[in-house]
Amino acid sequence: MLKFRKKKEKQKIWFHCVPDVPVTRKPLGIRMGKGKGAPKHWISKLISGKVIMQLNYLSRKRAKKALWAAKKILPVPTKIVASKAVRR
């Protein structure tokens, strides 16, 4: 996402999904009991229709390229929506 920006002081990217749910696992070879394991990684629970990323002050062509690159990486089906208020 950051490589599509030119003037970094004006352009903004907002991420609306924050990984806030820890996924814990116990190491292999440890017996049952003795508490919960350490956090292995963090996830974000998403619902359909939620905005994941938002871009400002980018031309439509560059914004579409940046969002298309992010869309390829995400493991969920996504849709790019453009605001009709801003015309560039």
Secondary structure, 3 states (H helix, E strand, C coil): CHHHCCCCCCCEEEECCCCCEEEEECCCCCCCCCCCCEEEEEECCCCCCCCCEEEECCCHHHHHHHHHHHHHHCCCCCCCCCCCCCCC
